[in-house]
Amino acid sequence: MSAHTAQLAVLLLIAYAGIGLAFAIAFVLRGVWRLDPVARGAPIGFRLLILPGAVALWPVLLRRWRAAALRSTEGTGP
Amino acid sequence: MSVGYRAVQWNSHKLRYDAVAAGLVLLFIASFIGLSSVLHAGDHAIAAPVLLIRATGACAIVLLHIALCIGPAARLDRRFLPLLANRRHLGVLTFLVGLLHAVLVLGYYHGFGDDNPAVSLLHNTFTGPADLLSVRRFPFELLGAAALAILFLMAATSHDFWLKNLSPSTWKRLHMLVYVAYALLVAHVALGALPSGRAWPAAAALCAGAAIVCSLHIATGLRETRPDRAVPTQPDPWIDAGPAADIPESRARTVCTPGGERIAVFKHNGAISAITNVCRHQGGPLGEGKVIDGCITCPWHGWQYRPGDGCSPPPFTEKVATYQVRVVAGRVQVNPHALPPGTPVEPARVEETRA
Protein backbone atom coordinates (compact mmCIF):
# COMPACT_ATOMS: atom_id res chain seq x y z
CA MET A 1 0.00 0.00 0.00
CA SER A 2 1.43 3.36 -0.99
CA ALA A 3 1.73 6.15 1.54
CA HIS A 4 -0.98 8.04 -0.35
CA THR A 5 -3.45 5.13 -0.14
CA ALA A 6 -2.64 4.64 3.54
CA GLN A 7 -3.31 8.33 4.18
CA LEU A 8 -6.60 8.09 2.30
CA ALA A 9 -7.68 5.03 4.31
CA VAL A 10 -6.88 6.71 7.62
CA LEU A 11 -8.61 9.90 6.45
CA LEU A 12 -11.76 7.93 5.60
CA LEU A 13 -11.67 6.30 9.01
CA ILE A 14 -11.29 9.67 10.73
CA ALA A 15 -14.14 11.11 8.63
CA TYR A 16 -16.40 8.18 9.57
CA ALA A 17 -15.54 8.57 13.25
CA GLY A 18 -15.90 12.37 13.08
CA ILE A 19 -19.38 12.19 11.54
CA GLY A 20 -20.16 9.44 14.04
CA LEU A 21 -19.07 11.57 16.98
CA ALA A 22 -21.19 14.54 15.85
CA PHE A 23 -24.16 12.24 15.32
CA ALA A 24 -23.59 10.39 18.59
CA ILE A 25 -23.56 13.59 20.65
CA ALA A 26 -26.88 14.66 19.11
CA PHE A 27 -28.24 11.15 19.53
CA VAL A 28 -27.44 10.74 23.22
CA LEU A 29 -28.73 14.23 23.98
CA ARG A 30 -31.93 14.25 21.91
CA GLY A 31 -32.48 11.07 19.94
CA VAL A 32 -32.03 8.19 22.30
CA TRP A 33 -35.40 8.48 24.01
CA ARG A 34 -37.19 8.80 20.66
CA LEU A 35 -35.74 5.42 19.72
CA ASP A 36 -36.25 3.90 23.15
CA PRO A 37 -38.68 5.67 25.50
CA VAL A 38 -37.14 3.83 28.48
CA ALA A 39 -34.07 6.04 27.98
CA ARG A 40 -36.03 9.24 28.68
CA GLY A 41 -34.39 11.02 31.60
CA ALA A 42 -31.53 8.50 31.73
CA PRO A 43 -28.48 9.71 33.67
CA ILE A 44 -25.43 11.20 32.00
CA GLY A 45 -23.38 8.10 32.85
CA PHE A 46 -25.64 5.95 30.69
CA ARG A 47 -25.43 8.45 27.82
CA LEU A 48 -21.63 8.50 28.00
CA LEU A 49 -21.54 4.72 28.09
CA ILE A 50 -23.52 4.32 24.87
CA LEU A 51 -21.60 7.12 23.11
CA PRO A 52 -18.78 4.92 21.68
CA GLY A 53 -21.30 2.45 20.29
CA ALA A 54 -23.28 5.29 18.74
CA VAL A 55 -20.08 6.61 17.10
CA ALA A 56 -19.37 3.18 15.62
CA LEU A 57 -22.93 2.30 14.60
CA TRP A 58 -24.18 5.74 13.58
CA PRO A 59 -25.56 4.67 10.16
CA VAL A 60 -27.76 2.04 11.86
CA LEU A 61 -28.94 4.44 14.54
CA LEU A 62 -29.56 7.24 12.05
CA ARG A 63 -31.85 4.95 10.04
CA ARG A 64 -33.72 3.85 13.16
CA TRP A 65 -33.96 7.38 14.53
CA ARG A 66 -35.47 8.58 11.24
CA ALA A 67 -37.91 5.66 11.22
CA ALA A 68 -38.93 6.44 14.81
CA ALA A 69 -39.38 10.13 13.94
CA LEU A 70 -41.55 9.20 10.92
CA ARG A 71 -43.70 6.91 13.05
CA SER A 72 -44.06 9.68 15.61
CA THR A 73 -45.11 12.19 12.88
CA GLU A 74 -47.65 9.77 11.41
CA GLY A 75 -49.01 9.09 14.89
CA THR A 76 -49.69 12.76 15.58
CA GLY A 77 -51.12 13.57 12.13
CA PRO A 78 -54.77 14.53 11.49
CA MET B 1 -33.20 -6.00 34.60
CA SER B 2 -34.28 -2.43 35.01
CA VAL B 3 -37.24 -0.12 34.36
CA GLY B 4 -34.83 2.63 33.38
CA TYR B 5 -31.29 2.67 32.07
CA ARG B 6 -28.33 3.27 34.30
CA ALA B 7 -24.67 3.38 33.36
CA VAL B 8 -23.68 0.33 35.38
CA GLN B 9 -25.87 -1.61 37.74
CA TRP B 10 -23.32 -1.83 40.50
CA ASN B 11 -23.77 -4.00 43.55
CA SER B 12 -21.28 -5.21 46.12
CA HIS B 13 -20.61 -8.45 44.19
CA LYS B 14 -19.91 -6.59 40.94
CA LEU B 15 -17.68 -4.07 42.68
CA ARG B 16 -15.65 -6.86 44.28
CA TYR B 17 -15.50 -8.70 40.95
CA ASP B 18 -14.19 -5.65 39.09
CA ALA B 19 -11.73 -4.74 41.82
CA VAL B 20 -10.31 -8.28 41.83
CA ALA B 21 -10.15 -8.38 38.01
CA ALA B 22 -8.35 -5.01 37.82
CA GLY B 23 -5.97 -6.07 40.60
CA LEU B 24 -5.16 -9.34 38.84
CA VAL B 25 -4.50 -7.49 35.58
CA LEU B 26 -2.00 -5.20 37.30
CA LEU B 27 -0.43 -8.18 39.08
CA PHE B 28 -0.13 -10.11 35.80
CA ILE B 29 1.52 -7.20 33.99
CA ALA B 30 3.93 -6.54 36.86
CA SER B 31 4.80 -10.24 37.19
CA PHE B 32 5.28 -10.61 33.43
CA ILE B 33 7.63 -7.64 33.29
CA GLY B 34 9.50 -8.77 36.40
CA LEU B 35 9.92 -12.34 35.21
CA SER B 36 10.93 -11.29 31.69
CA SER B 37 13.49 -8.85 33.10
CA VAL B 38 15.05 -11.66 35.13
CA LEU B 39 15.02 -14.15 32.23
CA HIS B 40 16.38 -11.65 29.72
CA ALA B 41 19.05 -9.93 31.75
CA GLY B 42 22.43 -8.67 30.59
CA ASP B 43 23.12 -8.73 26.85
CA HIS B 44 19.67 -10.09 26.10
CA ALA B 45 17.85 -7.37 28.04
CA ILE B 46 14.61 -6.21 26.46
CA ALA B 47 13.65 -2.54 26.38
CA ALA B 48 11.05 -1.54 28.95
CA PRO B 49 8.45 -0.38 26.36
CA VAL B 50 8.75 -3.72 24.55
CA LEU B 51 8.25 -5.58 27.82
CA LEU B 52 5.15 -3.51 28.50
CA ILE B 53 3.86 -4.20 24.98
CA ARG B 54 4.35 -7.94 25.48
CA ALA B 55 2.86 -7.90 28.97
CA THR B 56 -0.32 -6.08 27.90
CA GLY B 57 -0.68 -8.30 24.82
CA ALA B 58 -0.27 -11.47 26.90
CA CYS B 59 -2.67 -10.14 29.51
CA ALA B 60 -5.34 -9.32 26.90
CA ILE B 61 -5.23 -12.79 25.37
CA VAL B 62 -5.32 -14.46 28.80
CA LEU B 63 -8.38 -12.34 29.70
CA LEU B 64 -10.03 -13.36 26.44
CA HIS B 65 -9.38 -17.03 27.24
CA ILE B 66 -11.01 -16.58 30.64
CA ALA B 67 -14.01 -14.75 29.17
CA LEU B 68 -14.47 -17.54 26.62
CA CYS B 69 -14.14 -20.31 29.22
CA ILE B 70 -16.53 -18.86 31.82
CA GLY B 71 -19.67 -19.59 29.79
CA PRO B 72 -19.14 -23.30 29.14
CA ALA B 73 -17.55 -23.80 32.59
CA ALA B 74 -20.68 -22.39 34.24
CA ARG B 75 -22.86 -24.74 32.17
CA LEU B 76 -20.78 -27.69 33.35
CA ASP B 77 -20.39 -26.63 36.98
CA ARG B 78 -22.67 -24.22 38.86
CA ARG B 79 -19.77 -23.02 41.01
CA PHE B 80 -18.60 -20.90 38.07
CA LEU B 81 -21.92 -19.03 37.86
CA PRO B 82 -20.75 -16.08 40.03
CA LEU B 83 -18.03 -15.44 37.44
CA LEU B 84 -20.56 -15.50 34.63
CA ALA B 85 -22.81 -12.83 36.12
CA ASN B 86 -20.30 -10.09 35.39
CA ARG B 87 -18.65 -11.47 32.26
CA ARG B 88 -19.33 -8.35 30.22
CA HIS B 89 -17.11 -6.31 32.55
CA LEU B 90 -14.36 -8.82 31.87
CA GLY B 91 -14.95 -8.33 28.14
CA VAL B 92 -14.64 -4.56 28.48
CA LEU B 93 -11.47 -5.00 30.54
CA THR B 94 -10.06 -7.28 27.81
CA PHE B 95 -10.70 -4.57 25.23
CA LEU B 96 -9.11 -1.86 27.39
CA VAL B 97 -5.95 -3.91 27.96
CA GLY B 98 -5.84 -4.75 24.24
CA LEU B 99 -6.26 -1.06 23.41
CA LEU B 100 -3.36 -0.18 25.70
CA HIS B 101 -1.26 -2.81 23.90
CA ALA B 102 -2.21 -1.32 20.50
CA VAL B 103 -1.49 2.25 21.59
CA LEU B 104 1.92 1.21 22.94
CA VAL B 105 2.73 -0.61 19.68
CA LEU B 106 1.69 2.36 17.55
CA GLY B 107 3.63 4.77 19.72
CA TYR B 108 6.82 2.71 20.01
CA TYR B 109 7.10 1.29 16.50
CA HIS B 110 5.33 3.95 14.44
CA GLY B 111 5.27 7.10 16.53
CA PHE B 112 8.73 8.52 15.89
CA GLY B 113 8.49 9.21 12.16
CA ASP B 114 6.99 12.08 10.22
CA ASP B 115 3.88 10.09 9.30
CA ASN B 116 0.77 9.66 11.36
CA PRO B 117 1.33 6.37 13.32
CA ALA B 118 -1.75 4.74 11.78
CA VAL B 119 -0.63 5.75 8.27
CA SER B 120 2.83 4.42 9.06
CA LEU B 121 1.38 1.08 10.22
CA LEU B 122 -0.74 0.67 7.09
CA HIS B 123 2.05 1.81 4.79
CA ASN B 124 4.60 -0.56 6.32
CA THR B 125 2.13 -3.44 6.42
CA PHE B 126 1.94 -3.73 2.66
CA THR B 127 5.37 -2.52 1.69
CA GLY B 128 8.90 -3.20 2.73
CA PRO B 129 9.63 -6.52 4.43
CA ALA B 130 5.97 -7.48 4.98
CA ASP B 131 4.73 -10.35 2.86
CA LEU B 132 1.19 -11.75 2.98
CA LEU B 133 2.44 -15.10 1.65
CA SER B 134 5.23 -15.53 4.17
CA VAL B 135 4.78 -16.93 7.68
CA ARG B 136 7.87 -15.11 8.94
CA ARG B 137 7.04 -11.75 7.35
CA PHE B 138 3.25 -11.77 7.53
CA PRO B 139 1.88 -8.38 8.66
CA PHE B 140 0.42 -9.86 11.83
CA GLU B 141 -0.42 -6.39 13.18
CA LEU B 142 -3.42 -6.33 10.88
CA LEU B 143 -4.84 -9.44 12.55
CA GLY B 144 -4.49 -7.82 15.97
CA ALA B 145 -6.10 -4.61 14.69
CA ALA B 146 -9.07 -6.56 13.30
CA ALA B 147 -9.48 -8.44 16.58
CA LEU B 148 -9.29 -5.17 18.51
CA ALA B 149 -11.99 -3.67 16.27
CA ILE B 150 -14.28 -6.61 17.09
CA LEU B 151 -13.53 -6.34 20.81
CA PHE B 152 -14.31 -2.61 20.62
CA LEU B 153 -17.68 -3.27 18.97
CA MET B 154 -18.49 -5.83 21.63
CA ALA B 155 -17.44 -3.59 24.51
CA ALA B 156 -19.24 -0.59 23.05
CA THR B 157 -22.49 -2.52 22.64
CA SER B 158 -22.34 -4.45 25.91
CA HIS B 159 -25.00 -2.31 27.62
CA ASP B 160 -28.56 -3.67 27.70
CA PHE B 161 -29.65 -0.65 25.64
CA TRP B 162 -27.92 -2.22 22.64
CA LEU B 163 -29.35 -5.65 23.30
CA LYS B 164 -32.84 -4.17 23.14
CA ASN B 165 -32.35 -1.71 20.31
CA LEU B 166 -30.19 -3.76 17.96
CA SER B 167 -32.65 -6.69 18.58
CA PRO B 168 -31.51 -9.74 20.55
CA SER B 169 -30.72 -11.79 17.44
CA THR B 170 -28.52 -9.08 15.87
CA TRP B 171 -26.84 -8.43 19.22
CA LYS B 172 -26.17 -12.13 19.69
CA ARG B 173 -24.70 -12.44 16.18
CA LEU B 174 -22.52 -9.41 16.81
CA HIS B 175 -21.23 -10.85 20.08
CA MET B 176 -20.59 -14.28 18.56
CA LEU B 177 -17.84 -12.47 16.63
CA VAL B 178 -15.76 -12.98 19.78
CA TYR B 179 -14.78 -16.34 18.30
CA VAL B 180 -13.53 -14.60 15.15
CA ALA B 181 -11.58 -12.20 17.38
CA TYR B 182 -10.12 -15.15 19.25
CA ALA B 183 -9.02 -16.87 16.04
CA LEU B 184 -7.49 -13.61 14.79
CA LEU B 185 -5.60 -13.14 18.06
CA VAL B 186 -4.27 -16.70 18.04
CA ALA B 187 -3.00 -16.08 14.50
CA HIS B 188 -1.69 -12.64 15.56
CA VAL B 189 0.39 -14.20 18.33
CA ALA B 190 1.42 -17.23 16.29
CA LEU B 191 2.60 -15.17 13.32
CA GLY B 192 4.00 -12.32 15.37
CA ALA B 193 5.71 -13.70 18.41
CA LEU B 194 6.41 -17.31 17.62
CA PRO B 195 8.65 -17.07 14.51
CA SER B 196 11.25 -15.34 16.68
CA GLY B 197 12.48 -18.84 17.62
CA ARG B 198 12.72 -18.21 21.38
CA ALA B 199 9.03 -18.24 22.06
CA TRP B 200 8.35 -21.86 22.98
CA PRO B 201 6.74 -20.94 26.34
CA ALA B 202 4.34 -18.65 24.47
CA ALA B 203 3.66 -21.41 21.93
CA ALA B 204 2.97 -23.93 24.67
CA ALA B 205 0.70 -21.52 26.55
CA LEU B 206 -1.17 -20.65 23.37
CA CYS B 207 -1.72 -24.33 22.50
CA ALA B 208 -2.81 -25.14 26.06
CA GLY B 209 -5.21 -22.19 26.08
CA ALA B 210 -6.74 -23.14 22.73
CA ALA B 211 -7.09 -26.75 23.92
CA ILE B 212 -8.89 -25.66 27.09
CA VAL B 213 -11.25 -23.33 25.20
CA CYS B 214 -12.05 -26.01 22.60
CA SER B 215 -12.45 -28.81 25.18
CA LEU B 216 -14.85 -26.81 27.33
CA HIS B 217 -16.97 -25.84 24.34
CA ILE B 218 -17.04 -29.41 23.02
CA ALA B 219 -17.95 -30.79 26.47
CA THR B 220 -20.77 -28.26 26.81
CA GLY B 221 -21.97 -29.02 23.29
CA LEU B 222 -22.04 -32.75 24.00
CA ARG B 223 -23.96 -32.11 27.21
CA GLU B 224 -26.47 -29.95 25.33
CA THR B 225 -27.05 -32.58 22.65
CA ARG B 226 -27.64 -35.29 25.26
CA PRO B 227 -30.81 -37.16 24.35
CA ASP B 228 -33.24 -35.23 26.55
CA ARG B 229 -35.82 -35.06 23.82
CA ALA B 230 -39.13 -36.04 25.39
CA VAL B 231 -41.50 -38.44 23.70
CA PRO B 232 -45.15 -37.42 23.27
CA THR B 233 -47.56 -39.49 25.34
CA GLN B 234 -49.79 -41.00 22.71
CA PRO B 235 -52.35 -40.25 21.50
CA ASP B 236 -52.27 -36.66 22.85
CA PRO B 237 -49.32 -34.34 22.33
CA TRP B 238 -48.32 -34.01 26.01
CA ILE B 239 -44.72 -34.92 26.63
CA ASP B 240 -43.31 -36.72 29.61
CA ALA B 241 -40.97 -34.73 31.86
CA GLY B 242 -40.17 -37.51 34.31
CA PRO B 243 -41.21 -38.14 37.92
CA ALA B 244 -42.33 -35.04 39.81
CA ALA B 245 -40.54 -36.29 42.91
CA ASP B 246 -37.19 -36.18 41.08
CA ILE B 247 -37.33 -32.42 40.47
CA PRO B 248 -35.49 -30.71 43.35
CA GLU B 249 -37.47 -28.11 45.30
CA SER B 250 -37.19 -24.63 43.74
CA ARG B 251 -35.22 -26.08 40.83
CA ALA B 252 -36.11 -27.31 37.38
CA ARG B 253 -35.72 -30.12 34.93
CA THR B 254 -35.26 -29.12 31.32
CA VAL B 255 -37.05 -31.08 28.62
CA CYS B 256 -36.86 -30.72 24.87
CA THR B 257 -39.95 -30.87 22.69
CA PRO B 258 -40.00 -32.93 19.49
CA GLY B 259 -39.70 -29.57 17.71
CA GLY B 260 -36.46 -28.78 19.55
CA GLU B 261 -37.77 -26.13 21.98
CA ARG B 262 -36.41 -26.37 25.51
CA ILE B 263 -38.85 -26.08 28.38
CA ALA B 264 -37.90 -25.50 32.02
CA VAL B 265 -40.20 -27.41 34.39
CA PHE B 266 -39.96 -25.94 37.90
CA LYS B 267 -41.13 -27.28 41.25
CA HIS B 268 -41.80 -24.73 43.99
CA ASN B 269 -43.83 -25.21 47.16
CA GLY B 270 -45.32 -28.43 45.82
CA ALA B 271 -46.50 -26.86 42.55
CA ILE B 272 -45.18 -27.61 39.07
CA SER B 273 -44.93 -24.85 36.43
CA ALA B 274 -43.31 -24.71 33.02
CA ILE B 275 -41.85 -21.78 31.09
CA THR B 276 -39.51 -21.50 28.14
CA ASN B 277 -35.88 -22.24 28.96
CA VAL B 278 -34.72 -19.08 27.18
CA CYS B 279 -34.33 -15.88 29.19
CA ARG B 280 -35.50 -12.67 27.50
CA HIS B 281 -32.28 -10.94 28.44
CA GLN B 282 -29.43 -12.78 26.76
CA GLY B 283 -30.95 -16.19 26.14
CA GLY B 284 -29.68 -17.58 29.45
CA PRO B 285 -30.80 -21.11 30.46
CA LEU B 286 -33.65 -20.46 32.90
CA GLY B 287 -33.86 -24.18 33.70
CA GLU B 288 -30.41 -23.96 35.30
CA GLY B 289 -31.59 -21.20 37.60
CA LYS B 290 -33.67 -21.49 40.75
CA VAL B 291 -36.72 -19.94 42.39
CA ILE B 292 -35.73 -17.00 44.54
CA ASP B 293 -38.36 -14.91 46.38
CA GLY B 294 -41.04 -16.80 44.48
CA CYS B 295 -39.58 -15.96 41.06
CA ILE B 296 -37.64 -18.09 38.61
CA THR B 297 -34.24 -16.44 38.48
CA CYS B 298 -31.92 -16.68 35.47
CA PRO B 299 -28.49 -17.96 36.50
CA TRP B 300 -26.71 -15.59 34.14
CA HIS B 301 -27.80 -12.10 35.18
CA GLY B 302 -30.61 -12.60 37.67
CA TRP B 303 -33.60 -11.68 35.50
CA GLN B 304 -36.76 -12.95 37.17
CA TYR B 305 -40.11 -14.37 36.07
CA ARG B 306 -43.10 -15.60 38.04
CA PRO B 307 -43.65 -19.35 37.61
CA GLY B 308 -47.41 -18.97 37.19
CA ASP B 309 -47.48 -16.56 34.27
CA GLY B 310 -43.92 -16.02 33.02
CA CYS B 311 -44.10 -12.28 33.83
CA SER B 312 -41.35 -10.37 35.58
CA PRO B 313 -42.48 -8.96 38.93
CA PRO B 314 -43.60 -5.29 38.85
CA PRO B 315 -42.36 -2.75 37.92
CA PHE B 316 -40.56 -4.86 35.29
CA THR B 317 -42.43 -5.76 32.12
CA GLU B 318 -40.58 -8.70 30.55
CA LYS B 319 -42.58 -11.83 29.71
CA VAL B 320 -41.71 -15.32 28.55
CA ALA B 321 -43.78 -18.13 27.10
CA THR B 322 -45.54 -20.50 29.49
CA TYR B 323 -46.72 -24.09 29.06
CA GLN B 324 -49.58 -26.14 30.45
CA VAL B 325 -48.49 -28.84 32.88
CA ARG B 326 -50.17 -31.76 34.64
CA VAL B 327 -49.08 -34.60 36.88
CA VAL B 328 -50.23 -38.08 35.89
CA ALA B 329 -49.44 -40.98 38.17
CA GLY B 330 -46.62 -39.04 39.74
CA ARG B 331 -45.06 -38.07 36.41
CA VAL B 332 -44.99 -34.53 35.05
CA GLN B 333 -46.43 -33.99 31.60
CA VAL B 334 -46.06 -30.80 29.58
CA ASN B 335 -48.09 -29.58 26.65
CA PRO B 336 -45.37 -28.62 24.14
CA HIS B 337 -47.55 -25.92 22.58
CA ALA B 338 -46.07 -22.63 23.82
CA LEU B 339 -48.61 -20.17 25.15
CA PRO B 340 -48.14 -16.46 24.39
CA PRO B 341 -45.61 -14.80 26.72
CA GLY B 342 -47.19 -13.84 30.02
CA THR B 343 -50.15 -16.24 29.78
CA PRO B 344 -51.25 -17.37 33.28
CA VAL B 345 -51.26 -21.16 33.73
CA GLU B 346 -52.63 -22.99 36.74
CA PRO B 347 -49.69 -24.87 38.31
CA ALA B 348 -50.06 -28.64 38.72
CA ARG B 349 -49.87 -29.98 42.25
CA VAL B 350 -47.27 -32.68 42.87
CA GLU B 351 -49.82 -34.89 44.58
CA GLU B 352 -52.23 -34.44 41.65
CA THR B 353 -52.96 -37.68 39.84
CA ARG B 354 -54.99 -38.31 36.75
CA ALA B 355 -56.13 -41.63 35.48
Interface residues (C-beta under 8 A of the other chain):
Chain A: M1 S2 A3 T5 A6 Q7 A9 V10 L13 V32 L35 D36 V38 A39 G41 A42 P43 G45 F46 L48 L49 I50 P52 G53 V55 A56 L57 V60 R64
Chain B: V3 G4 Y5 R6 A7 V8 D115 N116 A118 V119 S120 L122 H123 T125 F126 T127 F152 L153 A155 A156 T157 H159 F161 W162 K164 N165 L166
